[in-house]
Amino acid sequence: NWVHWSFFPHKVLRKRYQNLLIEHLNKVLRKRYQNLLIEHLKERIQKELRS
């Protein structure tokens, strides 16, 4: 059963929104870090192959 959002206190809604935002930012940052790491490793491998 769905409960209308207005039944929740503002503090609860704000906390939930903050948690969702933090989860989203964590995913974005994790993905960016992985991409940077992959690019760095590719460059190192290419450099080693040229040597």
C-alpha positions as CSV (number, residue, x, y, z in Angstrom):
1,N,0.0,0.0,0.0
2,W,1.2,3.4,-0.9
3,V,1.1,6.2,1.6
4,H,0.7,9.8,0.4
5,W,4.0,11.7,0.9
6,S,2.3,14.4,2.9
7,F,1.8,12.0,5.8
8,F,5.6,12.0,6.4
9,P,7.2,14.7,8.5
10,H,9.4,17.1,6.6
11,K,12.5,15.9,8.4
12,V,12.0,12.3,7.3
13,L,11.5,13.3,3.7
14,R,14.6,15.5,3.8
15,K,16.7,12.6,5.2
16,R,15.4,10.2,2.6
17,Y,16.2,12.7,-0.2
18,Q,19.7,13.2,1.2
19,N,20.3,9.4,1.3
20,L,19.1,9.1,-2.3
21,L,21.4,11.9,-3.3
22,I,24.4,10.4,-1.5
23,E,23.7,7.0,-3.1
24,H,23.5,8.6,-6.6
25,L,26.7,10.6,-6.1
26,N,28.6,7.5,-4.8
27,K,27.6,5.7,-8.0
28,V,28.7,8.6,-10.2
29,L,32.0,9.0,-8.4
30,R,32.7,5.3,-8.4
31,K,32.1,5.1,-12.1
32,R,34.3,8.1,-12.8
33,Y,37.1,6.7,-10.7
34,Q,36.9,3.4,-12.5
35,N,37.1,5.1,-15.9
36,L,40.1,7.2,-14.8
37,L,41.8,4.1,-13.5
38,I,41.1,2.2,-16.7
39,E,42.5,5.1,-18.8
40,H,45.6,5.3,-16.6
41,L,46.2,1.6,-16.9
42,K,45.8,1.7,-20.6
43,E,48.4,4.5,-20.9
44,R,50.8,2.6,-18.7
45,I,50.4,-0.6,-20.8
46,Q,51.0,1.3,-24.0
47,K,54.0,3.0,-22.6
48,E,55.4,-0.3,-21.5
49,L,54.8,-1.8,-24.9
50,R,56.6,1.0,-26.6
51,S,59.7,0.5,-24.4
